[in-house]
Amino acid sequence: MSTQQWWRDAAIYQIYPRSFADGNGDGTGDLAGVRSRLPYLSSLGIDAIWFTPWYLSPLADGGYDVADYRVIDPAFGTVEEAEQLIAEAANLGIRTIIDVVPNHISSEHEWFKEALTQGPGSPARERFWFKENEEQPTDWVSSFSGDTWTRTKNPDGTPGEWYLHLFTPEQPDLNWNHPDVRREHEEILRFWFDRGVAGIRIDSATMPVKDPSFPEYGEASEHPYVDRDELHDIYRSWRSIADEYAEPRVLVGEIWLADPERFARYLRPDEMHTAFNFDLMGRPWKASELRDSIESTLAAHRPVDAPATWVLSNHDVTRPATRYGREDSSFSFQAKRFGVPTDLALGQRRARAAALLTAALPGSLYVYQGDELGLPEVEDLPLAALQDPIFHRSEGADPGRDGCRVPLPWTTTGPSFGFNSQGFTPWLPQPADWGSHSVEVQERDPGSMLALYRAALHLRRELPTDFAWHDLNTDDVIAFSRGERFRCLVNLGDEPIQLPPDGEVLLASAALVDDRLPTDAAVWLTTK
């Protein structure tokens, strides 16, 4: 594979900086912590790391409320440290991808503070969506529950204009019809590309453009703010910037769309290189569902010759080791609630099999930090410790996303299980048994989840690009090949299955008995 197309089959590791590793001992993860763990990341066999936002932010939404794109948040470090990290990772063969959040900025951003100070009708307010109404302009519902409009106050204390925020009030939406907004984001891309960043992940990529008439849902032929056609001109401009570099930079979209044809439009040759595939992540642990997701995903990408992406979780989603142990093993944000029972042993078995399934599929693979350790969702965090706005804006009905953001365990013992060496309490509390999942424990166990991930990530680099389904005359098994000799089987049925007689085992998620693959297990074979 050409280095200019490394992203087509890359293994990419997602880092949530607050929770990965704490280098200065203040309880919050930082760039120094990541730099200290680069040898660990190299040993995994990854090709790139993707950072969720590391910029200056008040953290109203975990960093997705950006106050300044040209400043690293002091809790994480400095721009100079970021440049060092990018260079040190590159020396280990690891590229760096960062987040850009075009839909909104922080209410602490200079632009928004200027808009509030200058008042109604000012040029500064034209960069946002301010409206003068007696009632809120629409009944749109926030992605985090609640209203999407907040009313300002005039200098004399009387009610002022409303401003739009599809997420929290601390995240005012930008007006992408304004040339300042377009120009600023293009300059942000160049700022980080010039510092060695290999690509950007575009947060909420289908949401920045709004219908300026602000209709209610269903009152117009297009959705008022999702997947509007004007978005494609924006991303074509970004692609032209990415292509200016000797090694073209990569654009990765966060695109939640049910329509495969609309989804594929973002992956045309002059737009994004790849987009997150969330469909598989939301499906239940059922062969027909997973097979359908794989086939529909591959089919959607073929017309635009874009590689598929595969992901089991991220910083927003219940971890697979917990999710797959539930009666309903699918995932949706709307269904997330406290007190859902789970069989963690079952979830672990299925998560191991899912790891081999996704690693064997053609395209790029994303691994969220801690999934390679089989970490469960932490579902008994003290309510007072929860920080996610989803929990607070749902009035406590939704537990939010903090349970998958608990700082990683690196060592068996210690006050923070190696997250930091100084003993400071992490920003989210870790469970008492967190050390049993630690890197230290798993590096000594050849049968651990970490050992499985390391083996899979190294072996997948040698897989051919060709993909073909195999029919084993059962609806409970997923079977496919890559090239002439490699085959992957995943048993989602109730009984063990006999392996093909011409196959030699490369890697298995569970112990085989008499050449039979147990239920909720996967195996990689090479044919003789």
N, C-alpha and C positions, 0 to 999 in steps of 0.2 A: 504494500500500500504506500503510495506517495505520501511524503510528510505533509504535503499541502492538502491531503484528504484524510488526515489522521482521525478526524472526528467521525468518520463513517463506521468505524468498528471499535471505538475507544471504550475503555472502562473508566468511568468518571466518578470520583468520590465526593460526596456532598459534605461540606463542613459548615456547621452552624457555630460560628466563632465563640459565642458565649459559653458553649458547653463542650468544646473539644478538649482543650488543655489550657491550663492557667500558668503562664510563665512567670508573672510577677507576684503571685500569691495573694491577690486581693479578692479572690472568690469568683472572678469573672474570667472566662477564657479569653485568650488574646493571641496576637500574631507571634509573640515570643514563644508561646506554648505550641503553636503549630510548627514553627521552625524547629523546635526541639524534637518534634515527633515526625519530621520528614523521613528519617530512616525507616520508621514503622510503615509509613505510607508507601515508600518505595518497595518494601518487602511484600506488600499486598499484591503488587503487580498491576497497579493502576496506571493510566495514561494521563490523567488530568485531575485537578481538584476544582470544585465549584464552591465558591464562598457565597453564602447568603450575605446581605448587606453588612459591610464593615465601615460604612461612612458615619460621619457625625450625625447623631440622632438622639432625640429625647426618649426613644424606645417606647412610644405609645403603642407600637405594633411590632415589637421585636426587631427594630431596625428598618422596617419597610416604610417608615416615616422619615425620609432623608432630609436633613437640614442643610447639608453641604456635600456635594459629590466629590469635591477636591480635597476633602479633609477626612482622614481616618479618625473614627471616634477615639478619643483619648483612652477609653477603657480598653481598646484593642491595640493601640500603638500609634504609629505615625506613617505618613506617606513613604518616608525613607525606609522604614521597616518593611512596608509592603513591597517596595522595590527589591529589597534584599531577599525577601521570601520568594518573590517571583523568580529571581535569578537563581537562588539556591535550589528551588524545586526544578527549574529547567535543567540544571546541571545533573539532576537525577533522572532526567527524561520525563518529568511531570510538568505539564502545562497548567496554566491558571485561567479559570473562568470566573467572572464576577457578575453580580446582579445589577441590573438597571431597572428602575421602577417608573415607567413613563406616565402612568395614569395620574399620579399625585405626588406631592411633596409634603414635607412636614409643615405644620402651622408655625414652627419656629424658623422656617426658611426666610431669608431676607426678603424674598419676593412677596411672601404673604404678609409679613409684618409691614412692609411698605404699603401693600394694598389696604390694610386696615387703617393705617395712619392717614393715607391720602383721601380715603373716603369714597362715597358713591360718585360714579361718573369719571373717576380718575383713570389714566392710562394703566396704572399698576393693577387695577381690578380687572382689566380686560384680559389678563393672562389666566384668569380663573372664571368660574361660572357664578357671578353674583346676580341676584334677581331681586327686584323691588316688588313685593307682593304682600297682601294682608295675611294670607295663609301660605303655608309652604308650597312651592311651585308644583311639586308632583308627590305622589304617594309611593314612589320607588322605595324598595326595601334594601337596607344595607347588606352587603355580603357578611357582615358581622352581627346581623340582627338590628332592628331599630330603624330610625329615620335616616334619610340621606341628605337632609338639609338642616343647617344650623343658622339661627338668626343672630346677626351682629347687633351691637348697640351704637347709636349715634353719640357724639361727644356730650350731648345734653342728657343722655340716659334713656332717650326714647328708642323704641324698636327700629332697627336699621334694616339693611338688606339681608337676604338669605344667601348662603353659599353652599355649593354642592360638594358632597364627600361620599363616594360610594362605599367607603370603609368607615373609619372613625372620624369624628369631628376634627381630630388632630392631623388628618390627612386630606387637605383640600384638593379637589380634582383640578387638573390643569386644562386650559382651553387650547387644544391642539390646532385651532384655526389661527392662532396668534403666531406671527413669525418669530417672536422672541423664544417661544417654547420650542419650536423646531430647531432654531439655531443653537440654543443652549444645549440641547441633548446631543446634537452632532458634535459640538465641542467637547462634551463630556466623553463621548466615545473616543475621540482622538486623544484626549488627555490620558486615558488609561491604556489605549492601544500603544501609545508612544512609550509607555512604561513597561511594556512587555506582556501585557495581558493578552492571552490567546483568543479570547472570545467573551461574549456577554450572554447571560441568560436574561430574557426579557420577561419581567414579572407581569402577570395579568395582561398579556399581550393583546387580547381581543377587546379591551375596555377603554382605551384612551379617548377615542373619538365619540362625541355625543351628537344626537339630533338636536340642533339649536332651537327647535320649536318645543322641545320637552313634552312629547306626548306621553300619555300613560301607556302601560303595557297593552299591546294588542290594538292600539289605535292607529298604527302605521304599518306599512308593509314590511319594514325592517325593525329589528329590535332597536330601542332608543339609544343603547350604549354598548351593545355587544356585537362584535363581528361586522362592523360597518365597512362598506367598500372603501371608504377614504383611507382606512388604515394601510392599505397596500402601498400607497404612494410614500408613506412614511418609511416603511420597511425597505422599499426599493432604494430610498436615499441612504439608509443605514448600510445596506448591502454594498453600495458603491463606495462608501467610506471603508468598510471592512476589506474590500478588494484592492484598496490602494497599497496595501502592505506587501512586502516581499513574500512573507508567508501570510496569505489571507487570513484575516480574523474570522471567527465563527459566530454566527447568530443562532441562538437557541431560544425558541419561543415557549412560554407557558400558555398553552392553548387548550382550554376546556371547551370542546365543541362536539356535539353528538353527530353532526352531519359530516361524513367522511370527505365529501367533495369540497365542502367549505373549508374543512381542516387542511386539505391538500393545497389549497390556493396559497397558503402562507409559505409553502415549500417549493414554489416555482423557482426556476434557476436564478432569477434575479431578486429573490427575497431571502427568507431564512434558510439556513443549511439543514437544521433539524428542529423538531418540536417535541415537547414531552408528550408521551402517550400515557394518559391516565386511565384508559379504559381497562387494561389488564389489572391495574391496582385496585379498581373498584369491584371487580368480579368475585363471586364466591368460589370457594374451593370445589369446583365441579368440572369434570373433564369437558363436557359439552360447552360450558361457558368459557373456559380458558381457550379451548380450541377455536371457538368462534371469534374471540377477541384477537387471537394471534392472526387468524386468517383475514379478518376485516382490517386489521392494522397494516399487514403486509400489502393487501390489495389497495388501500388508500394511498400508500407511498409509491406504488409502482408507476403510475402515470407521470409523476414528476421526478422519478429517479432519485428519490431521497431515501436515506436510511431510516429505518424504524428506530425508536428508542424504547427501552424496557426499564421499568422502575417498579419496585415493590412498595416503597414508602418514601416519605420526605419529612421535613420539619412541621408539616401540617396534618399528617395522617397517622392514625393508630398503627403502631408497629406490627409487622406481620406475625411475630411470635405470639402476640396476643390476639390479633384479629383472626388468624386462621384456627384458633382454638374455640371459636364461638359457634353457636348453633347457626347464626347468620354470619357467615364469614366474608360477606361483601363489605364494602365501605361506602358510606355517604356522609357528608357533613351534617345533613338534616337529621340523621338517625342517631348521632352520637349523644349518649346520655350516661349518667352515672349508674353504677350498679349492674352492668351487664356481665353475667357470669362467663368465665372462659376456662378452658382446660389447657393450661400452659404446656403440659407435656405433649398434647396433641398439636398445639400451635407450633411448638419447636420442631416437631417432626415434619410438619407441612412446610414450615419456613425453610428448612434445609432442602426439601425437595423443590420448592419454588426457586430457591437460589440457583440450583443446577438448571432448572427449566429456563429461567431468564438468561442465564449466562451462555446457554447453548444457542439461543436464537440469533438470527442475523441482524446486525445493526449495532448501535451503541447501548451500553449498559450503565445505569446510574445506581450507586450504592450509597444509601444514607448512613452517616456515621453511627456506629453502634449496631447496625444490622448484621455486620460481619461478626459481631459477638453474640448474636441472638438475643439482644436485650429485649425484655418485655416492656410494654407500656407501663409507666408508673401511675397507677390509678388511685392511690391512697395518699396523694400529697395533701398536706394540711390546707384547708380552704384559704387560710390567711396567707399562704405562700403563693397561691395562684396569681399569675400576672397577665395572662392572656386576655385581651379585650373581648374575645368571644364569650368567655365565662362571665365577665362582668356585664356585657351588653345583653346577654340572654337572661339576666337576673338569676344566675346560678343554675339554670336548667342544663346548659351545655358545659361539660368539664373543660372544654377548650383544648389547646394543643400543648400545654406545658408537660404533659405526661410523656411525650416523645422527645422532649428537649432537656431532660435531666442530664447533668454533666457526666461524662463517660468515666467508667472505672478502669484505671490502668494497673493498679496493684491490689493484692489480696486484702491488705489491711491498711490502716492509717485513717486519719480523720476525714480525708476526702478521697480515699482509695486511689491516691496518686494523681488526682486531677490537678492538685498543686502540692508542692512540697513543704509549704510553710504552715499548713494546718488551718488556714482560714476557711470559714464555712462557705461552700459554694452558693451561688445565687439562687439555685433551687436545691432543696434537700434531696440527698440520695438515700435510697432504702438501706436498711441495716445489712441486708444480704448482698449488696451490690458487688462486693469483692468476689463473690463466687462466679460472677460473669466476667471478671477482669481479663485484660490482655495477659497479665502475668500468669494466671491460672491456665488460660487456654493455650498459651505458647508451650506449655508442658504436656498438653494432651493432644496426641495425633488424631483423635476422633472428635475434636472440638469444632464448633461452628467456624471459628477463625481458621483452623487448618483446612476446612472444606472450602472456604472462600479463597484462601491463598492458592490452593491447588487449582480451583476452577478458573480464577483470573489469569493464572499463568498458562493453563492449557488452552483457554479460549483464543489466545493470540494465534494459535496455529490452525484454527478451524478454517476450512474452505468457505467460500462465499455462497456456494450453491445450497439451496434448501428444498427439501421434498418431504411431503407427508408419507407415512406408512400406515397401512391398514392392518391391524392385528385382530380383526374380527371381534372387537369388544368396544363398547362405548365408554368404558371406564379408564382407558389408557390413552395417553398422548404419546405418539411416536413419530419421530421425524429424523431425517439424515441431513448432514452437511457434507457435501461431496460424496465420494464413493465408499469411504470406509468408516466415517464417524456416524454414530447413531445415539439419540437420546430417547429414553423411555421414562415416562412418569406414570406411576400407578395410583389412580385416585379411586379405585374400586374397594370392595370389602374383602377381597381375597388376594393372596400372593399370586404372582404370575410367573410362568416359566420364561427364562431368558432365551433368546435365539441361540441355537447351538453353535453358530459361526462367530459369536461375539466374544471378545476379550474385554474384561472390565478395566476401564481407565479410572473411574471415580464413581462412588455411590454415596447417597445421602444417608443410607442405613445399611446395616449388616445384611448380607444375603445368606439365605439358608438353602442349600442344595440347588444352587443356581436359580433361585426364585427371588423375585423382587417383592418385598413386603408392601402392604398397603401404605399409602401416604409417603411414598419414597420415589426417588429418581436415580437413574444410572446413566453413565456415559460409557458407550462401548466402541471398540474399534473392531471392524470385521476382518476376518482372516483372508 
